[in-house]
Amino acid sequence: MNYFSALFLNSSKRNFKVGIIFFLFPLCFNPVKGQAPYDFSKLIDLSNGLNAARLKVEKDTSWHKMELGANFNQGSFSPQWTGGGVSSIGIGVLFNALFEKKKGKNSWRNDLQTQYGFAKNEGQGSRKNMDRIFFDTKYNRDVSSKCALFANINFQSQFAGGFDYSLNADSVMIKRKVSRFAAPAYFTQSIGMEYKPVDYFFLDFAPGAFRQTFVWDKNLYVNTPNQNNYGVAIGRRIHYELALMQIVANYNKDIAKQMNLKFRYQLYSSLADPSKIDSRLDASLTAKLNKYMNVNLSAILVYNEDQSANIQLAQGLNIGFLYSF
């Protein structure tokens, strides 16, 4: 049992939700320090034609950013090289797209992040070293300057097959397929409240979220403590799960000139078993070397008992081409 589990076991579901609501409410509606309360006497009288003519038309704004990148690394050794080493080659590509549209109190945000890469070592063949599909779409309806009601859909998976490599008793390498596209895949729908005090950070709280875990290939399995196939029953393709709550924290800011820090943390607590809390942190630090070259450090941290009883970590450091448009 981890820290989050103990927190849930020591608090009732109802008291927790009430506490969250009372915490968010003053954040949403309290005026900024030093700012006077709103003067309702300044409301425009629509019966007055002159005042009605002064009404401003709601702004229709949209913003988008796309990134296309690639990195390459290679090393080789001649047969005469006495220092030892293995020739290798590695290639990675990424495509990210962010689209935001706001009109009045309504806004729509779409975020797509994709990565794929592989490395090939002499005598071992090619093996993927990064593979990620992330898509998130969210509709917001503002209720104050800092808070909004939202409806959200999220999808996460990978492009290609993943393998587990191990040696058998005869020291022969055994390759076992443990993943592919939509095996697993996570499809989540949620509604709740967003707290956004600044442009580069928001916190989502969803007291009700619904998640489907897909393992579309019935022949796949993962060596979890009870071999439960990413939480999907052996022989089935989908596992349905209702959340007691889901929390998402998202940060995306240029912390220095030509340097950007981005992270997304997701916490998901099952209604059936609140002591089981899934956590995932995606983080990246990117520095631009010039107009088209950059260096990127990324990490993914996962704790999900349906996958493994241990904390999982994936990390990468890349230098390559990045074009933003």
DODO-177175 format. One record per residue (C-alpha): x, y, z; residue in three letters. Coordinates in pm, whole numbers, plus 50000, padded with zeros to 5 digits. Layout:
<atoms>
<px->X py->Y pz->Z aa->Ala>
...
</atoms>
This chain:
<atoms>
<px->50000 py->50000 pz->50000 aa->Met>
<px->50143 py->50341 pz->49901 aa->Asn>
<px->50089 py->50686 pz->50049 aa->Tyr>
<px->49794 py->50765 pz->49822 aa->Phe>
<px->49623 py->50436 pz->49913 aa->Ser>
<px->49644 py->50512 pz->50284 aa->Ala>
<px->49493 py->50853 pz->50223 aa->Leu>
<px->49192 py->50700 pz->50055 aa->Phe>
<px->49140 py->50429 pz->50315 aa->Leu>
<px->49137 py->50685 pz->50595 aa->Asn>
<px->48878 py->50914 pz->50430 aa->Ser>
<px->48525 py->50847 pz->50316 aa->Ser>
<px->48441 py->50894 pz->49950 aa->Lys>
<px->48176 py->51155 pz->50025 aa->Arg>
<px->48395 py->51364 pz->50256 aa->Asn>
<px->48677 py->51364 pz->50002 aa->Phe>
<px->48456 py->51495 pz->49721 aa->Lys>
<px->48301 py->51760 pz->49948 aa->Val>
<px->48648 py->51869 pz->50056 aa->Gly>
<px->48766 py->51908 pz->49697 aa->Ile>
<px->48457 py->52115 pz->49608 aa->Ile>
<px->48503 py->52349 pz->49907 aa->Phe>
<px->48873 py->52382 pz->49817 aa->Phe>
<px->48811 py->52476 pz->49454 aa->Leu>
<px->48512 py->52705 pz->49512 aa->Phe>
<px->48699 py->52996 pz->49678 aa->Pro>
<px->48983 py->52963 pz->49427 aa->Leu>
<px->48737 py->53010 pz->49143 aa->Cys>
<px->48535 py->53302 pz->49274 aa->Phe>
<px->48750 py->53500 pz->49520 aa->Asn>
<px->48876 py->53827 pz->49370 aa->Pro>
<px->49246 py->53873 pz->49314 aa->Val>
<px->49425 py->54036 pz->49608 aa->Lys>
<px->49397 py->54411 pz->49583 aa->Gly>
<px->49111 py->54395 pz->49332 aa->Gln>
<px->48776 py->54547 pz->49432 aa->Ala>
<px->48462 py->54333 pz->49407 aa->Pro>
<px->48267 py->54365 pz->49085 aa->Tyr>
<px->48050 py->54678 pz->49070 aa->Asp>
<px->47710 py->54561 pz->48946 aa->Phe>
<px->47601 py->54921 pz->48899 aa->Ser>
<px->47812 py->54926 pz->48583 aa->Lys>
<px->47597 py->54668 pz->48411 aa->Leu>
<px->47474 py->54787 pz->48070 aa->Ile>
<px->47105 py->54866 pz->48043 aa->Asp>
<px->46999 py->54680 pz->47730 aa->Leu>
<px->46685 py->54890 pz->47710 aa->Ser>
<px->46902 py->55187 pz->47621 aa->Asn>
<px->46986 py->55174 pz->47252 aa->Gly>
<px->47304 py->55380 pz->47295 aa->Leu>
<px->47440 py->55143 pz->47561 aa->Asn>
<px->47338 py->54836 pz->47363 aa->Ala>
<px->47539 py->54964 pz->47067 aa->Ala>
<px->47848 py->54965 pz->47286 aa->Arg>
<px->47832 py->54593 pz->47352 aa->Leu>
<px->48147 py->54425 pz->47229 aa->Lys>
<px->48126 py->54131 pz->46991 aa->Val>
<px->48272 py->53814 pz->47148 aa->Glu>
<px->48619 py->53744 pz->47021 aa->Lys>
<px->48673 py->53431 pz->46814 aa->Asp>
<px->49035 py->53330 pz->46870 aa->Thr>
<px->49225 py->53021 pz->46768 aa->Ser>
<px->49586 py->52914 pz->46816 aa->Trp>
<px->49786 py->52617 pz->46695 aa->His>
<px->50140 py->52484 pz->46704 aa->Lys>
<px->50289 py->52181 pz->46530 aa->Met>
<px->50631 py->52019 pz->46567 aa->Glu>
<px->50809 py->51773 pz->46340 aa->Leu>
<px->51138 py->51627 pz->46458 aa->Gly>
<px->51393 py->51356 pz->46389 aa->Ala>
<px->51715 py->51236 pz->46549 aa->Asn>
<px->51984 py->50996 pz->46434 aa->Phe>
<px->52279 py->50828 pz->46602 aa->Asn>
<px->52531 py->50581 pz->46470 aa->Gln>
<px->52850 py->50407 pz->46578 aa->Gly>
<px->53070 py->50151 pz->46405 aa->Ser>
<px->53394 py->49964 pz->46473 aa->Phe>
<px->53633 py->49802 pz->46229 aa->Ser>
<px->53740 py->49438 pz->46280 aa->Pro>
<px->54084 py->49569 pz->46377 aa->Gln>
<px->53949 py->49784 pz->46660 aa->Trp>
<px->54102 py->49649 pz->46982 aa->Thr>
<px->53900 py->49854 pz->47231 aa->Gly>
<px->53585 py->49649 pz->47184 aa->Gly>
<px->53238 py->49771 pz->47094 aa->Gly>
<px->52927 py->49691 pz->46894 aa->Val>
<px->52823 py->49877 pz->46579 aa->Ser>
<px->52481 py->50035 pz->46610 aa->Ser>
<px->52236 py->50272 pz->46448 aa->Ile>
<px->51936 py->50452 pz->46593 aa->Gly>
<px->51659 py->50664 pz->46444 aa->Ile>
<px->51373 py->50848 pz->46610 aa->Gly>
<px->51089 py->51068 pz->46483 aa->Val>
<px->50819 py->51274 pz->46650 aa->Leu>
<px->50513 py->51474 pz->46552 aa->Phe>
<px->50322 py->51695 pz->46794 aa->Asn>
<px->50020 py->51916 pz->46729 aa->Ala>
<px->49835 py->52149 pz->46964 aa->Leu>
<px->49518 py->52333 pz->46862 aa->Phe>
<px->49320 py->52569 pz->47083 aa->Glu>
<px->49008 py->52768 pz->46999 aa->Lys>
<px->48824 py->53006 pz->47231 aa->Lys>
<px->48504 py->53202 pz->47176 aa->Lys>
<px->48349 py->53383 pz->47468 aa->Gly>
<px->48317 py->53142 pz->47759 aa->Lys>
<px->48365 py->52835 pz->47540 aa->Asn>
<px->48699 py->52679 pz->47448 aa->Ser>
<px->48819 py->52362 pz->47277 aa->Trp>
<px->49169 py->52215 pz->47313 aa->Arg>
<px->49320 py->51929 pz->47111 aa->Asn>
<px->49663 py->51786 pz->47193 aa->Asp>
<px->49835 py->51514 pz->46985 aa->Leu>
<px->50181 py->51379 pz->47077 aa->Gln>
<px->50349 py->51095 pz->46888 aa->Thr>
<px->50697 py->50943 pz->46907 aa->Gln>
<px->50861 py->50640 pz->46753 aa->Tyr>
<px->51221 py->50524 pz->46744 aa->Gly>
<px->51433 py->50213 pz->46714 aa->Phe>
<px->51792 py->50106 pz->46763 aa->Ala>
<px->51977 py->49831 pz->46583 aa->Lys>
<px->52282 py->49671 pz->46739 aa->Asn>
<px->52509 py->49440 pz->46543 aa->Glu>
<px->52399 py->49080 pz->46587 aa->Gly>
<px->52074 py->49168 pz->46765 aa->Gln>
<px->51844 py->49312 pz->46500 aa->Gly>
<px->51630 py->49621 pz->46552 aa->Ser>
<px->51442 py->49696 pz->46874 aa->Arg>
<px->51219 py->49994 pz->46941 aa->Lys>
<px->51340 py->50233 pz->47209 aa->Asn>
<px->51048 py->50478 pz->47212 aa->Met>
<px->50686 py->50442 pz->47106 aa->Asp>
<px->50401 py->50667 pz->47215 aa->Arg>
<px->50059 py->50781 pz->47098 aa->Ile>
<px->49881 py->51043 pz->47307 aa->Phe>
<px->49563 py->51226 pz->47207 aa->Phe>
<px->49356 py->51450 pz->47431 aa->Asp>
<px->49052 py->51661 pz->47339 aa->Thr>
<px->48871 py->51882 pz->47590 aa->Lys>
<px->48576 py->52124 pz->47585 aa->Tyr>
<px->48560 py->52396 pz->47853 aa->Asn>
<px->48282 py->52626 pz->47967 aa->Arg>
<px->48411 py->52910 pz->48188 aa->Asp>
<px->48235 py->52970 pz->48519 aa->Val>
<px->48487 py->53231 pz->48639 aa->Ser>
<px->48821 py->53379 pz->48536 aa->Ser>
<px->49007 py->53082 pz->48683 aa->Lys>
<px->48766 py->52789 pz->48668 aa->Cys>
<px->48568 py->52604 pz->48405 aa->Ala>
<px->48351 py->52298 pz->48367 aa->Leu>
<px->48498 py->52050 pz->48121 aa->Phe>
<px->48427 py->51735 pz->47921 aa->Ala>
<px->48734 py->51538 pz->47815 aa->Asn>
<px->48831 py->51237 pz->47601 aa->Ile>
<px->49180 py->51086 pz->47618 aa->Asn>
<px->49347 py->50804 pz->47421 aa->Phe>
<px->49690 py->50649 pz->47483 aa->Gln>
<px->49862 py->50358 pz->47308 aa->Ser>
<px->50166 py->50272 pz->47094 aa->Gln>
<px->50233 py->50216 pz->46722 aa->Phe>
<px->50423 py->49888 pz->46696 aa->Ala>
<px->50483 py->49558 pz->46868 aa->Gly>
<px->50695 py->49545 pz->47183 aa->Gly>
<px->50897 py->49245 pz->47294 aa->Phe>
<px->51045 py->49110 pz->47615 aa->Asp>
<px->51390 py->48955 pz->47570 aa->Tyr>
<px->51527 py->48693 pz->47809 aa->Ser>
<px->51769 py->48400 pz->47811 aa->Leu>
<px->51640 py->48047 pz->47868 aa->Asn>
<px->51821 py->47772 pz->48057 aa->Ala>
<px->52040 py->47705 pz->47751 aa->Asp>
<px->52140 py->48073 pz->47724 aa->Ser>
<px->51933 py->48112 pz->47408 aa->Val>
<px->51764 py->48449 pz->47360 aa->Met>
<px->51385 py->48419 pz->47377 aa->Ile>
<px->51173 py->48698 pz->47225 aa->Lys>
<px->50818 py->48728 pz->47358 aa->Arg>
<px->50567 py->48978 pz->47219 aa->Lys>
<px->50398 py->49171 pz->47499 aa->Val>
<px->50241 py->49472 pz->47324 aa->Ser>
<px->50124 py->49618 pz->46993 aa->Arg>
<px->49886 py->49889 pz->46872 aa->Phe>
<px->49572 py->49887 pz->47089 aa->Ala>
<px->49725 py->49621 pz->47312 aa->Ala>
<px->49721 py->49785 pz->47551 aa->Pro>
<px->49533 py->50107 pz->47482 aa->Ala>
<px->49359 py->50332 pz->47732 aa->Tyr>
<px->49044 py->50527 pz->47639 aa->Phe>
<px->48912 py->50761 pz->47910 aa->Thr>
<px->48609 py->50991 pz->47924 aa->Gln>
<px->48567 py->51238 pz->48209 aa->Ser>
<px->48370 py->51544 pz->48321 aa->Ile>
<px->48461 py->51778 pz->48603 aa->Gly>
<px->48613 py->52113 pz->48695 aa->Met>
<px->48931 py->52278 pz->48568 aa->Glu>
<px->49134 py->52523 pz->48776 aa->Tyr>
<px->49363 py->52739 pz->48558 aa->Lys>
<px->49529 py->53023 pz->48750 aa->Pro>
<px->49784 py->53095 pz->48471 aa->Val>
<px->49809 py->53024 pz->48099 aa->Asp>
<px->50078 py->52756 pz->48132 aa->Tyr>
<px->49922 py->52541 pz->48407 aa->Phe>
<px->49586 py->52378 pz->48474 aa->Phe>
<px->49451 py->52124 pz->48723 aa->Leu>
<px->49156 py->51902 pz->48632 aa->Asp>
<px->48943 py->51726 pz->48892 aa->Phe>
<px->48689 py->51471 pz->48768 aa->Ala>
<px->48474 py->51307 pz->49038 aa->Pro>
<px->48351 py->51066 pz->48773 aa->Gly>
<px->48560 py->50921 pz->48492 aa->Ala>
<px->48510 py->50611 pz->48280 aa->Phe>
<px->48808 py->50419 pz->48139 aa->Arg>
<px->48830 py->50129 pz->47898 aa->Gln>
<px->49149 py->49925 pz->47875 aa->Thr>
<px->49193 py->49745 pz->47541 aa->Phe>
<px->49407 py->49441 pz->47469 aa->Val>
<px->49291 py->49368 pz->47116 aa->Trp>
<px->49534 py->49081 pz->47062 aa->Asp>
<px->49423 py->48791 pz->47282 aa->Lys>
<px->49759 py->48619 pz->47238 aa->Asn>
<px->49945 py->48887 pz->47432 aa->Leu>
<px->50008 py->48884 pz->47803 aa->Tyr>
<px->50240 py->49058 pz->48044 aa->Val>
<px->50427 py->48901 pz->48332 aa->Asn>
<px->50255 py->49087 pz->48617 aa->Thr>
<px->50238 py->48930 pz->48964 aa->Pro>
<px->49913 py->48755 pz->48875 aa->Asn>
<px->49953 py->48767 pz->48494 aa->Gln>
<px->49634 py->48969 pz->48454 aa->Asn>
<px->49698 py->49097 pz->48102 aa->Asn>
<px->49702 py->49473 pz->48177 aa->Tyr>
<px->49389 py->49429 pz->48387 aa->Gly>
<px->49191 py->49266 pz->48106 aa->Val>
<px->49066 py->48914 pz->48179 aa->Ala>
<px->49248 py->48646 pz->47979 aa->Ile>
<px->49043 py->48570 pz->47668 aa->Gly>
<px->48870 py->48909 pz->47667 aa->Arg>
<px->48961 py->49230 pz->47484 aa->Arg>
<px->48818 py->49512 pz->47701 aa->Ile>
<px->48811 py->49595 pz->48070 aa->His>
<px->48566 py->49865 pz->48189 aa->Tyr>
<px->48648 py->50073 pz->48495 aa->Glu>
<px->48463 py->50357 pz->48670 aa->Leu>
<px->48672 py->50603 pz->48869 aa->Ala>
<px->48610 py->50739 pz->49214 aa->Leu>
<px->48811 py->51035 pz->49086 aa->Met>
<px->49070 py->51140 pz->48833 aa->Gln>
<px->49318 py->51426 pz->48873 aa->Ile>
<px->49528 py->51567 pz->48588 aa->Val>
<px->49793 py->51837 pz->48630 aa->Ala>
<px->49940 py->51989 pz->48313 aa->Asn>
<px->50236 py->52231 pz->48290 aa->Tyr>
<px->50387 py->52376 pz->47971 aa->Asn>
<px->50615 py->52681 pz->47995 aa->Lys>
<px->50929 py->52834 pz->47849 aa->Asp>
<px->51135 py->52845 pz->48168 aa->Ile>
<px->51427 py->53021 pz->47999 aa->Ala>
<px->51517 py->53161 pz->47660 aa->Lys>
<px->51500 py->52875 pz->47407 aa->Gln>
<px->51414 py->52622 pz->47683 aa->Met>
<px->51076 py->52460 pz->47748 aa->Asn>
<px->50959 py->52240 pz->48035 aa->Leu>
<px->50648 py->52027 pz->47991 aa->Lys>
<px->50488 py->51770 pz->48220 aa->Phe>
<px->50155 py->51596 pz->48263 aa->Arg>
<px->50061 py->51400 pz->48577 aa->Tyr>
<px->49755 py->51176 pz->48587 aa->Gln>
<px->49609 py->51007 pz->48895 aa->Leu>
<px->49325 py->50758 pz->48855 aa->Tyr>
<px->49148 py->50591 pz->49148 aa->Ser>
<px->48907 py->50306 pz->49080 aa->Ser>
<px->48562 py->50316 pz->49237 aa->Leu>
<px->48567 py->49938 pz->49283 aa->Ala>
<px->48893 py->49953 pz->49481 aa->Asp>
<px->48999 py->50306 pz->49591 aa->Pro>
<px->49322 py->50167 pz->49737 aa->Ser>
<px->49441 py->50093 pz->49382 aa->Lys>
<px->49571 py->50424 pz->49247 aa->Ile>
<px->49726 py->50445 pz->48902 aa->Asp>
<px->49981 py->50723 pz->48853 aa->Ser>
<px->50157 py->50837 pz->48535 aa->Arg>
<px->50400 py->51125 pz->48485 aa->Leu>
<px->50516 py->51235 pz->48138 aa->Asp>
<px->50788 py->51501 pz->48142 aa->Ala>
<px->51019 py->51659 pz->47887 aa->Ser>
<px->51281 py->51934 pz->47885 aa->Leu>
<px->51368 py->52078 pz->47544 aa->Thr>
<px->51641 py->52329 pz->47459 aa->Ala>
<px->51679 py->52480 pz->47112 aa->Lys>
<px->52040 py->52497 pz->46992 aa->Leu>
<px->51949 py->52700 pz->46684 aa->Asn>
<px->51651 py->52744 pz->46452 aa->Lys>
<px->51629 py->52375 pz->46356 aa->Tyr>
<px->51839 py->52181 pz->46611 aa->Met>
<px->51743 py->52091 pz->46965 aa->Asn>
<px->51830 py->51865 pz->47256 aa->Val>
<px->51550 py->51685 pz->47442 aa->Asn>
<px->51542 py->51497 pz->47772 aa->Leu>
<px->51223 py->51299 pz->47832 aa->Ser>
<px->51097 py->51062 pz->48100 aa->Ala>
<px->50784 py->50857 pz->48168 aa->Ile>
<px->50711 py->50730 pz->48519 aa->Leu>
<px->50426 py->50480 pz->48567 aa->Val>
<px->50277 py->50300 pz->48865 aa->Tyr>
<px->49991 py->50069 pz->48769 aa->Asn>
<px->49932 py->49742 pz->48953 aa->Glu>
<px->49755 py->49600 pz->48648 aa->Asp>
<px->50089 py->49621 pz->48466 aa->Gln>
<px->50350 py->49569 pz->48737 aa->Ser>
<px->50387 py->49581 pz->49114 aa->Ala>
<px->50695 py->49801 pz->49065 aa->Asn>
<px->50741 py->50159 pz->48949 aa->Ile>
<px->50823 py->50172 pz->48577 aa->Gln>
<px->51060 py->50427 pz->48423 aa->Leu>
<px->51140 py->50507 pz->48060 aa->Ala>
<px->51397 py->50779 pz->47982 aa->Gln>
<px->51554 py->50919 pz->47668 aa->Gly>
<px->51808 py->51184 pz->47563 aa->Leu>
<px->51803 py->51299 pz->47200 aa->Asn>
<px->51978 py->51559 pz->46987 aa->Ile>
<px->51831 py->51624 pz->46647 aa->Gly>
<px->51620 py->51825 pz->46408 aa->Phe>
<px->51302 py->52003 pz->46518 aa->Leu>
<px->51083 py->52221 pz->46297 aa->Tyr>
<px->50795 py->52417 pz->46449 aa->Ser>
<px->50513 py->52567 pz->46243 aa->Phe>
</atoms>
